Amino acid sequence: MSTATATLPIMLTPPAVAKRYGVKPERILGWIRSGEIRAIDVSSKGSKRPRFRIDPKDLEVFELRRSVVPAKKPSRRRRQQADVTEYF
């Protein structure tokens, strides 16, 4: 095995990514078509149907963009004290 092929990352298919996230493969294809997930098409030039492969590094970028950060808890507002003079 040459060193060039040993360093190539293992590319993931849309069904494999869908299984990882627990969604249908159609959702992954939608994310690819909308540009949310970067993928390459490995189908032959005359092919009518794309065969997408996703680099794990691109999947990490997707996860970072979609990660949820807890919302900052709003501070409580104090009531304004009215200028009231009490006579007791």
MOPAC internal coordinates of N, CA, C and O (Angstrom, degrees):
PM7 1SCF
backbone

  N    0.0000 0     0.00 0     0.00 0    0    0    0
  C    1.4517 1     0.00 0     0.00 0    1    0    0
  C    1.5263 1   108.40 1     0.00 0    2    1    0
  O    1.2310 1   120.37 1   -50.50 1    3    2    1
  N    1.3010 1   116.89 1   129.50 1    3    2    1
  C    1.4643 1   120.19 1  -178.97 1    5    3    2
  C    1.5178 1   110.08 1   -79.85 1    6    5    3
  O    1.2310 1   120.83 1   -16.11 1    7    6    5
  N    1.3233 1   116.03 1   163.89 1    7    6    5
  C    1.4637 1   120.42 1  -179.12 1    9    7    6
  C    1.5183 1   111.72 1   -71.24 1   10    9    7
  O    1.2310 1   120.03 1   155.07 1   11   10    9
  N    1.3334 1   117.55 1   -24.93 1   11   10    9
  C    1.4675 1   120.29 1  -179.45 1   13   11   10
  C    1.5228 1   110.97 1   -67.52 1   14   13   11
  O    1.2310 1   120.06 1   139.27 1   15   14   13
  N    1.3228 1   117.49 1   -40.73 1   15   14   13
  C    1.4601 1   119.83 1  -179.28 1   17   15   14
  C    1.5233 1   111.73 1   -80.54 1   18   17   15
  O    1.2310 1   119.81 1   158.04 1   19   18   17
  N    1.3163 1   117.96 1   -21.96 1   19   18   17
  C    1.4563 1   120.34 1  -179.51 1   21   19   18
  C    1.5275 1   111.71 1   -72.47 1   22   21   19
  O    1.2310 1   119.61 1   154.73 1   23   22   21
  N    1.3350 1   118.36 1   -25.27 1   23   22   21
  C    1.4581 1   120.65 1  -177.58 1   25   23   22
  C    1.5207 1   113.55 1   -94.01 1   26   25   23
  O    1.2310 1   119.78 1   176.05 1   27   26   25
  N    1.3273 1   118.02 1    -3.95 1   27   26   25
  C    1.4617 1   120.30 1   179.97 1   29   27   26
  C    1.5266 1   110.40 1   -70.79 1   30   29   27
  O    1.2310 1   120.06 1   -43.99 1   31   30   29
  N    1.3394 1   117.49 1   136.01 1   31   30   29
  C    1.4684 1   119.27 1   179.15 1   33   31   30
  C    1.5315 1   110.16 1   -74.94 1   34   33   31
  O    1.2310 1   121.22 1   -24.51 1   35   34   33
  N    1.2993 1   115.26 1   155.49 1   35   34   33
  C    1.4638 1   120.61 1   175.97 1   37   35   34
  C    1.5186 1   107.09 1   -80.43 1   38   37   35
  O    1.2310 1   120.71 1   -59.35 1   39   38   37
  N    1.3139 1   116.25 1   120.65 1   39   38   37
  C    1.4584 1   121.21 1  -179.14 1   41   39   38
  C    1.5289 1   109.16 1   -83.65 1   42   41   39
  O    1.2310 1   121.04 1   -35.41 1   43   42   41
  N    1.3189 1   115.62 1   144.59 1   43   42   41
  C    1.4585 1   122.10 1  -177.80 1   45   43   42
  C    1.5177 1   110.75 1  -103.94 1   46   45   43
  O    1.2310 1   120.62 1   -33.34 1   47   46   45
  N    1.3116 1   116.43 1   146.66 1   47   46   45
  C    1.4595 1   121.60 1   176.69 1   49   47   46
  C    1.5332 1   108.74 1   -91.78 1   50   49   47
  O    1.2310 1   120.14 1   -21.66 1   51   50   49
  N    1.3351 1   117.35 1   158.34 1   51   50   49
  C    1.4705 1   119.21 1   176.54 1   53   51   50
  C    1.5344 1   114.33 1   -56.20 1   54   53   51
  O    1.2310 1   118.81 1   139.68 1   55   54   53
  N    1.3452 1   119.88 1   -40.32 1   55   54   53
  C    1.4714 1   117.79 1   176.43 1   57   55   54
  C    1.5352 1   113.29 1   -63.48 1   58   57   55
  O    1.2310 1   120.13 1   145.72 1   59   58   57
  N    1.3338 1   117.36 1   -34.28 1   59   58   57
  C    1.4691 1   120.23 1   178.35 1   61   59   58
  C    1.5299 1   110.55 1   -67.68 1   62   61   59
  O    1.2310 1   120.52 1   139.76 1   63   62   61
  N    1.3196 1   116.61 1   -40.24 1   63   62   61
  C    1.4700 1   120.63 1   178.14 1   65   63   62
  C    1.5261 1   109.75 1   -68.29 1   66   65   63
  O    1.2310 1   120.62 1   140.56 1   67   66   65
  N    1.3245 1   116.42 1   -39.44 1   67   66   65
  C    1.4658 1   120.51 1   178.74 1   69   67   66
  C    1.5231 1   110.61 1   -62.08 1   70   69   67
  O    1.2310 1   120.29 1   139.47 1   71   70   69
  N    1.3091 1   117.05 1   -40.53 1   71   70   69
  C    1.4620 1   121.02 1   178.54 1   73   71   70
  C    1.5258 1   110.16 1   -65.11 1   74   73   71
  O    1.2310 1   120.52 1   141.88 1   75   74   73
  N    1.3165 1   116.62 1   -38.12 1   75   74   73
  C    1.4670 1   121.54 1   179.65 1   77   75   74
  C    1.5331 1   111.46 1   -62.70 1   78   77   75
  O    1.2310 1   120.80 1   139.42 1   79   78   77
  N    1.3437 1   116.08 1   -40.58 1   79   78   77
  C    1.4584 1   120.38 1  -177.49 1   81   79   78
  C    1.5292 1   113.55 1   -93.42 1   82   81   79
  O    1.2310 1   120.02 1   171.39 1   83   82   81
  N    1.3147 1   117.57 1    -8.61 1   83   82   81
  C    1.4559 1   120.28 1   179.91 1   85   83   82
  C    1.5169 1   113.29 1    74.36 1   86   85   83
  O    1.2310 1   120.62 1  -146.39 1   87   86   85
  N    1.3303 1   116.42 1    33.61 1   87   86   85
  C    1.4627 1   121.65 1   177.62 1   89   87   86
  C    1.5256 1   108.51 1  -124.45 1   90   89   87
  O    1.2310 1   120.84 1    -6.96 1   91   90   89
  N    1.3234 1   116.01 1   173.04 1   91   90   89
  C    1.4659 1   120.03 1   178.42 1   93   91   90
  C    1.5268 1   110.30 1   -79.65 1   94   93   91
  O    1.2310 1   119.77 1   -28.66 1   95   94   93
  N    1.3301 1   118.05 1   151.34 1   95   94   93
  C    1.4649 1   120.95 1   178.46 1   97   95   94
  C    1.5257 1   113.61 1   -58.86 1   98   97   95
  O    1.2310 1   120.08 1   152.47 1   99   98   97
  N    1.3273 1   117.46 1   -27.53 1   99   98   97
  C    1.4645 1   120.86 1   178.70 1  101   99   98
  C    1.5214 1   111.06 1   -62.51 1  102  101   99
  O    1.2310 1   120.47 1   145.81 1  103  102  101
  N    1.3306 1   116.71 1   -34.19 1  103  102  101
  C    1.4592 1   120.30 1   178.76 1  105  103  102
  C    1.5352 1   109.97 1   -67.15 1  106  105  103
  O    1.2310 1   120.35 1   139.75 1  107  106  105
  N    1.3137 1   116.93 1   -40.25 1  107  106  105
  C    1.4684 1   120.90 1   178.07 1  109  107  106
  C    1.5189 1   109.53 1   -63.97 1  110  109  107
  O    1.2310 1   120.30 1   137.58 1  111  110  109
  N    1.3241 1   117.04 1   -42.42 1  111  110  109
  C    1.4627 1   120.77 1   178.24 1  113  111  110
  C    1.5289 1   110.65 1   -62.69 1  114  113  111
  O    1.2310 1   120.27 1   141.95 1  115  114  113
  N    1.3151 1   117.08 1   -38.05 1  115  114  113
  C    1.4608 1   121.06 1   176.75 1  117  115  114
  C    1.5188 1   111.30 1   -63.54 1  118  117  115
  O    1.2310 1   120.38 1   138.36 1  119  118  117
  N    1.3344 1   116.89 1   -41.64 1  119  118  117
  C    1.4617 1   120.79 1   177.88 1  121  119  118
  C    1.5265 1   111.06 1   -65.29 1  122  121  119
  O    1.2310 1   120.67 1   144.62 1  123  122  121
  N    1.3319 1   116.32 1   -35.38 1  123  122  121
  C    1.4685 1   119.86 1   177.37 1  125  123  122
  C    1.5211 1   109.64 1   -66.97 1  126  125  123
  O    1.2310 1   120.38 1   133.34 1  127  126  125
  N    1.3176 1   116.88 1   -46.66 1  127  126  125
  C    1.4698 1   120.75 1  -177.86 1  129  127  126
  C    1.5240 1   112.38 1   -66.82 1  130  129  127
  O    1.2310 1   120.21 1   149.04 1  131  130  129
  N    1.3390 1   117.20 1   -30.96 1  131  130  129
  C    1.4671 1   119.69 1   178.84 1  133  131  130
  C    1.5235 1   112.05 1   -82.48 1  134  133  131
  O    1.2310 1   120.25 1   169.40 1  135  134  133
  N    1.3300 1   117.13 1   -10.60 1  135  134  133
  C    1.4576 1   120.45 1   178.36 1  137  135  134
  C    1.5143 1   114.34 1    92.63 1  138  137  135
  O    1.2310 1   119.85 1  -175.40 1  139  138  137
  N    1.3333 1   117.89 1     4.60 1  139  138  137
  C    1.4619 1   119.92 1   179.36 1  141  139  138
  C    1.5284 1   111.31 1   -71.65 1  142  141  139
  O    1.2310 1   120.53 1   143.34 1  143  142  141
  N    1.3276 1   116.59 1   -36.66 1  143  142  141
  C    1.4630 1   121.42 1   175.86 1  145  143  142
  C    1.5188 1   107.40 1  -114.92 1  146  145  143
  O    1.2310 1   120.90 1   -49.68 1  147  146  145
  N    1.3091 1   115.88 1   130.32 1  147  146  145
  C    1.4607 1   120.96 1   178.28 1  149  147  146
  C    1.5247 1   108.65 1   -84.90 1  150  149  147
  O    1.2310 1   120.26 1   -47.51 1  151  150  149
  N    1.3242 1   117.12 1   132.49 1  151  150  149
  C    1.4610 1   122.30 1  -179.84 1  153  151  150
  C    1.5204 1   109.30 1  -144.76 1  154  153  151
  O    1.2310 1   120.99 1   -16.54 1  155  154  153
  N    1.3230 1   115.70 1   163.46 1  155  154  153
  C    1.4608 1   120.04 1   175.21 1  157  155  154
  C    1.5265 1   108.17 1  -116.65 1  158  157  155
  O    1.2310 1   121.20 1   -28.05 1  159  158  157
  N    1.3141 1   115.31 1   151.95 1  159  158  157
  C    1.4516 1   122.04 1   178.87 1  161  159  158
  C    1.5226 1   107.79 1  -100.12 1  162  161  159
  O    1.2310 1   119.99 1   -62.74 1  163  162  161
  N    1.3341 1   117.63 1   117.26 1  163  162  161
  C    1.4614 1   121.45 1  -177.27 1  165  163  162
  C    1.5287 1   112.29 1  -102.20 1  166  165  163
  O    1.2310 1   119.95 1  -169.50 1  167  166  165
  N    1.3305 1   117.70 1    10.50 1  167  166  165
  C    1.4639 1   119.77 1   179.49 1  169  167  166
  C    1.5233 1   110.00 1   -72.58 1  170  169  167
  O    1.2310 1   121.22 1   -18.92 1  171  170  169
  N    1.3258 1   115.28 1   161.08 1  171  170  169
  C    1.4623 1   119.63 1   179.20 1  173  171  170
  C    1.5217 1   109.92 1   -70.37 1  174  173  171
  O    1.2310 1   120.94 1   -18.86 1  175  174  173
  N    1.2969 1   115.81 1   161.14 1  175  174  173
  C    1.4643 1   121.82 1  -171.58 1  177  175  174
  C    1.5273 1   113.40 1   -58.45 1  178  177  175
  O    1.2310 1   119.14 1   139.65 1  179  178  177
  N    1.3115 1   119.25 1   -40.35 1  179  178  177
  C    1.4590 1   122.06 1  -177.65 1  181  179  178
  C    1.5171 1   113.78 1   -87.32 1  182  181  179
  O    1.2310 1   119.89 1  -178.07 1  183  182  181
  N    1.2990 1   117.81 1     1.93 1  183  182  181
  C    1.4617 1   121.64 1  -176.43 1  185  183  182
  C    1.5297 1   110.89 1   -70.60 1  186  185  183
  O    1.2310 1   121.18 1   -37.77 1  187  186  185
  N    1.3278 1   115.35 1   142.23 1  187  186  185
  C    1.4596 1   120.39 1   179.05 1  189  187  186
  C    1.5243 1   111.87 1   -88.18 1  190  189  187
  O    1.2310 1   120.83 1   162.22 1  191  190  189
  N    1.3140 1   116.02 1   -17.78 1  191  190  189
  C    1.4682 1   119.81 1  -175.00 1  193  191  190
  C    1.5309 1   109.95 1  -117.25 1  194  193  191
  O    1.2310 1   120.16 1   -51.93 1  195  194  193
  N    1.3224 1   117.30 1   128.07 1  195  194  193
  C    1.4695 1   119.47 1  -179.30 1  197  195  194
  C    1.5284 1   111.65 1   -73.53 1  198  197  195
  O    1.2310 1   121.32 1   -29.15 1  199  198  197
  N    1.3242 1   115.08 1   150.85 1  199  198  197
  C    1.4687 1   122.13 1   173.79 1  201  199  198
  C    1.5283 1   106.01 1  -123.96 1  202  201  199
  O    1.2310 1   121.05 1   -83.49 1  203  202  201
  N    1.3157 1   115.59 1    96.51 1  203  202  201
  C    1.4545 1   121.09 1  -174.73 1  205  203  202
  C    1.5150 1   111.88 1   -83.07 1  206  205  203
  O    1.2310 1   121.38 1   -35.25 1  207  206  205
  N    1.3354 1   114.96 1   144.75 1  207  206  205
  C    1.4584 1   123.16 1   171.76 1  209  207  206
  C    1.5226 1   107.36 1  -130.61 1  210  209  207
  O    1.2310 1   121.09 1   -40.20 1  211  210  209
  N    1.3264 1   115.53 1   139.80 1  211  210  209
  C    1.4575 1   121.59 1  -175.24 1  213  211  210
  C    1.5237 1   109.12 1  -118.08 1  214  213  211
  O    1.2310 1   121.02 1   -51.09 1  215  214  213
  N    1.3223 1   115.65 1   128.91 1  215  214  213
  C    1.4579 1   121.88 1   177.28 1  217  215  214
  C    1.5311 1   107.87 1   -76.87 1  218  217  215
  O    1.2310 1   119.39 1   -43.93 1  219  218  217
  N    1.3351 1   118.77 1   136.07 1  219  218  217
  C    1.4673 1   120.52 1   178.45 1  221  219  218
  C    1.5330 1   113.38 1   -57.68 1  222  221  219
  O    1.2310 1   119.77 1   149.49 1  223  222  221
  N    1.3247 1   118.04 1   -30.51 1  223  222  221
  C    1.4656 1   120.49 1   178.05 1  225  223  222
  C    1.5238 1   110.51 1   -66.59 1  226  225  223
  O    1.2310 1   120.33 1   141.56 1  227  226  225
  N    1.3416 1   116.98 1   -38.44 1  227  226  225
  C    1.4634 1   120.34 1   176.70 1  229  227  226
  C    1.5250 1   110.68 1   -67.12 1  230  229  227
  O    1.2310 1   120.61 1   147.94 1  231  230  229
  N    1.3182 1   116.43 1   -32.06 1  231  230  229
  C    1.4606 1   120.44 1   177.05 1  233  231  230
  C    1.5277 1   110.34 1   -68.40 1  234  233  231
  O    1.2310 1   120.08 1   143.80 1  235  234  233
  N    1.3264 1   117.46 1   -36.20 1  235  234  233
  C    1.4678 1   121.09 1   176.28 1  237  235  234
  C    1.5253 1   110.72 1   -64.03 1  238  237  235
  O    1.2310 1   120.49 1   138.37 1  239  238  237
  N    1.3308 1   116.67 1   -41.63 1  239  238  237
  C    1.4673 1   120.90 1   177.94 1  241  239  238
  C    1.5281 1   109.68 1   -61.77 1  242  241  239
  O    1.2310 1   120.39 1   136.57 1  243  242  241
  N    1.3272 1   116.87 1   -43.43 1  243  242  241
  C    1.4578 1   121.65 1   177.68 1  245  243  242
  C    1.5196 1   110.89 1   -59.56 1  246  245  243
  O    1.2310 1   120.44 1   135.28 1  247  246  245
  N    1.3344 1   116.76 1   -44.72 1  247  246  245
  C    1.4623 1   120.62 1  -179.56 1  249  247  246
  C    1.5266 1   111.57 1   -64.45 1  250  249  247
  O    1.2310 1   120.02 1   140.77 1  251  250  249
  N    1.3068 1   117.56 1   -39.23 1  251  250  249
  C    1.4605 1   120.18 1   178.63 1  253  251  250
  C    1.5236 1   111.82 1   -64.78 1  254  253  251
  O    1.2310 1   120.82 1   139.43 1  255  254  253
  N    1.3382 1   116.04 1   -40.57 1  255  254  253
  C    1.4650 1   119.81 1   178.59 1  257  255  254
  C    1.5181 1   111.89 1   -66.63 1  258  257  255
  O    1.2310 1   120.40 1   146.40 1  259  258  257
  N    1.3210 1   116.85 1   -33.60 1  259  258  257
  C    1.4615 1   121.06 1  -176.08 1  261  259  258
  C    1.5234 1   113.39 1   -93.88 1  262  261  259
  O    1.2310 1   119.81 1   178.89 1  263  262  261
  N    1.3293 1   117.98 1    -1.11 1  263  262  261
  C    1.4651 1   119.59 1  -177.81 1  265  263  262
  C    1.5284 1   110.21 1   -67.13 1  266  265  263
  O    1.2310 1   121.42 1   -33.45 1  267  266  265
  N    1.2962 1   114.89 1   146.55 1  267  266  265
  C    1.4579 1   121.78 1  -176.10 1  269  267  266
  C    1.5231 1   108.82 1  -100.27 1  270  269  267
  O    1.2310 1   121.15 1   -49.04 1  271  270  269
  N    1.3119 1   115.40 1   130.96 1  271  270  269
  C    1.4513 1   121.64 1   176.00 1  273  271  270
  C    1.5247 1   107.47 1  -105.55 1  274  273  271
  O    1.2310 1   120.01 1   -49.17 1  275  274  273
  N    1.3276 1   117.59 1   130.83 1  275  274  273
  C    1.4643 1   118.27 1  -179.05 1  277  275  274
  C    1.5223 1   111.56 1   -57.85 1  278  277  275
  O    1.2310 1   121.43 1   -40.66 1  279  278  277
  N    1.3139 1   114.88 1   139.34 1  279  278  277
  C    1.4583 1   119.96 1  -179.80 1  281  279  278
  C    1.5231 1   109.89 1   -68.73 1  282  281  279
  O    1.2310 1   120.99 1   -35.89 1  283  282  281
  N    1.3188 1   115.72 1   144.11 1  283  282  281
  C    1.4418 1   120.77 1   178.34 1  285  283  282
  C    1.5225 1   108.45 1   -72.99 1  286  285  283
  O    1.2310 1   121.03 1   -48.33 1  287  286  285
  N    1.3108 1   115.64 1   131.67 1  287  286  285
  C    1.4571 1   120.18 1  -177.78 1  289  287  286
  C    1.5280 1   108.51 1   -69.10 1  290  289  287
  O    1.2310 1   120.15 1   -53.64 1  291  290  289
  N    1.3227 1   117.32 1   126.36 1  291  290  289
  C    1.4662 1   119.03 1  -179.40 1  293  291  290
  C    1.5250 1   110.94 1   -67.14 1  294  293  291
  O    1.2310 1   121.38 1   -36.32 1  295  294  293
  N    1.3057 1   114.97 1   143.68 1  295  294  293
  C    1.4674 1   118.62 1   178.24 1  297  295  294
  C    1.5238 1   109.09 1   -76.70 1  298  297  295
  O    1.2310 1   121.19 1   -31.20 1  299  298  297
  N    1.3116 1   115.33 1   148.80 1  299  298  297
  C    1.4590 1   120.03 1  -179.18 1  301  299  298
  C    1.5148 1   109.62 1   -75.36 1  302  301  299
  O    1.2310 1   121.19 1   -43.13 1  303  302  301
  N    1.2859 1   115.32 1   136.87 1  303  302  301
  C    1.4610 1   120.18 1   178.48 1  305  303  302
  C    1.5120 1   108.90 1   -88.58 1  306  305  303
  O    1.2310 1   121.09 1   -43.28 1  307  306  305
  N    1.3061 1   115.52 1   136.72 1  307  306  305
  C    1.4539 1   120.33 1   177.37 1  309  307  306
  C    1.5220 1   109.77 1   -88.51 1  310  309  307
  O    1.2310 1   121.54 1   -32.58 1  311  310  309
  N    1.3004 1   114.65 1   147.42 1  311  310  309
  C    1.4543 1   118.66 1   174.90 1  313  311  310
  C    1.5097 1   109.21 1   -71.99 1  314  313  311
  O    1.2310 1   121.83 1   -36.81 1  315  314  313
  N    1.2959 1   114.11 1   143.19 1  315  314  313
  C    1.4592 1   117.41 1   175.22 1  317  315  314
  C    1.5173 1   108.80 1   -77.40 1  318  317  315
  O    1.2310 1   121.42 1   -44.13 1  319  318  317
  N    1.2996 1   114.89 1   135.87 1  319  318  317
  C    1.4580 1   119.50 1   177.45 1  321  319  318
  C    1.5239 1   108.29 1   -80.89 1  322  321  319
  O    1.2310 1   120.82 1   -54.02 1  323  322  321
  N    1.2973 1   116.04 1   125.98 1  323  322  321
  C    1.4530 1   120.10 1   176.90 1  325  323  322
  C    1.5312 1   108.35 1   -75.75 1  326  325  323
  O    1.2310 1   120.44 1   -31.23 1  327  326  325
  N    1.3059 1   116.77 1   148.77 1  327  326  325
  C    1.4608 1   120.47 1   177.13 1  329  327  326
  C    1.5150 1   108.84 1   -75.74 1  330  329  327
  O    1.2310 1   121.52 1   -91.19 1  331  330  329
  N    1.3127 1   114.70 1    88.81 1  331  330  329
  C    1.4622 1   120.92 1  -177.68 1  333  331  330
  C    1.5320 1   107.81 1  -117.26 1  334  333  331
  O    1.2310 1   121.49 1   -48.13 1  335  334  333
  N    1.2764 1   114.76 1   131.87 1  335  334  333
  C    1.4601 1   120.12 1   175.66 1  337  335  334
  C    1.5165 1   107.13 1  -104.89 1  338  337  335
  O    1.2310 1   120.85 1   -57.26 1  339  338  337
  N    1.3233 1   115.97 1   122.74 1  339  338  337
  C    1.4564 1   120.09 1  -179.35 1  341  339  338
  C    1.5173 1   109.24 1   -98.74 1  342  341  339
  O    1.2310 1   120.70 1   -45.22 1  343  342  341
  N    1.3349 1   116.27 1   134.78 1  343  342  341
  C    1.4661 1   122.09 1   178.90 1  345  343  342
  C    1.5185 1   108.79 1  -114.49 1  346  345  343
  O    1.2310 1   119.94 1   -78.26 1  347  346  345
  N    1.2723 1   117.72 1   101.74 1  347  346  345
  C    1.4587 1   122.63 1   176.15 1  349  347  346
  C    1.4664 1   110.36 1  -130.80 1  350  349  347
  O    1.2310 1   120.10 1   180.00 1  351  350  349

